Amino acid sequence: MKVRVDPDLCQGHTLCWMTAPDVFILDEVDGHATAIEGEIPSDEVDRVRDAIRSCPERAISEL
Protein backbone atom coordinates (compact mmCIF):
# COMPACT_ATOMS: atom_id res chain seq x y z
CA MET A 1 0.00 0.00 0.00
CA LYS A 2 1.13 3.52 -0.82
CA VAL A 3 -0.64 6.80 -0.05
CA ARG A 4 -0.59 10.31 -1.42
CA VAL A 5 -1.71 13.61 0.06
CA ASP A 6 -3.07 16.07 -2.51
CA PRO A 7 -1.34 19.36 -1.67
CA ASP A 8 -4.16 21.34 -3.30
CA LEU A 9 -6.76 19.79 -0.98
CA CYS A 10 -4.85 19.51 2.30
CA GLN A 11 -5.78 22.31 4.69
CA GLY A 12 -3.48 21.35 7.55
CA HIS A 13 -6.04 19.91 9.97
CA THR A 14 -3.32 17.39 11.08
CA LEU A 15 -5.82 14.58 11.73
CA CYS A 16 -3.81 12.21 9.53
CA TRP A 17 -0.66 12.87 11.52
CA MET A 18 -2.50 12.39 14.81
CA THR A 19 -3.77 9.03 13.54
CA ALA A 20 -0.57 7.77 11.85
CA PRO A 21 2.40 9.95 12.87
CA ASP A 22 4.94 7.49 11.45
CA VAL A 23 3.45 7.84 7.96
CA PHE A 24 2.50 11.50 7.63
CA ILE A 25 4.92 14.42 7.82
CA LEU A 26 3.68 17.91 8.64
CA ASP A 27 5.05 21.11 7.18
CA GLU A 28 6.41 23.20 10.05
CA VAL A 29 4.93 26.42 8.64
CA ASP A 30 1.34 25.57 7.75
CA GLY A 31 0.75 22.01 9.00
CA HIS A 32 0.07 20.63 5.54
CA ALA A 33 0.84 16.94 5.31
CA THR A 34 2.82 14.73 3.00
CA ALA A 35 3.13 10.96 3.19
CA ILE A 36 6.30 8.93 3.44
CA GLU A 37 7.67 7.62 0.17
CA GLY A 38 7.26 3.98 -0.79
CA GLU A 39 5.26 1.19 0.75
CA ILE A 40 3.50 1.75 4.04
CA PRO A 41 4.68 -0.73 6.69
CA SER A 42 2.07 -3.45 7.22
CA ASP A 43 1.61 -2.56 10.89
CA GLU A 44 0.58 1.00 9.85
CA VAL A 45 -2.02 0.08 7.20
CA ASP A 46 -5.07 0.14 9.51
CA ARG A 47 -4.05 3.50 10.99
CA VAL A 48 -3.48 4.95 7.50
CA ARG A 49 -6.92 3.79 6.37
CA ASP A 50 -8.38 5.46 9.47
CA ALA A 51 -6.50 8.63 8.52
CA ILE A 52 -7.90 8.48 4.99
CA ARG A 53 -11.44 8.24 6.39
CA SER A 54 -10.87 11.01 8.94
CA CYS A 55 -9.54 13.61 6.50
CA PRO A 56 -12.26 16.30 6.24
CA GLU A 57 -10.89 17.51 2.90
CA ARG A 58 -10.58 14.00 1.39
CA ALA A 59 -6.98 14.90 0.52
CA ILE A 60 -5.48 11.45 1.14
CA SER A 61 -5.72 8.67 -1.41
CA GLU A 62 -4.54 5.09 -1.41
CA LEU A 63 -2.41 4.19 -4.41
Protein Blocks (a to p, Z undefined) as FASTA:
>chain_A
ZZdddfklpgolommmmmmmmlpccdfklopacddehjddfklmmmmmmmmmmmmnlpac
cZZ
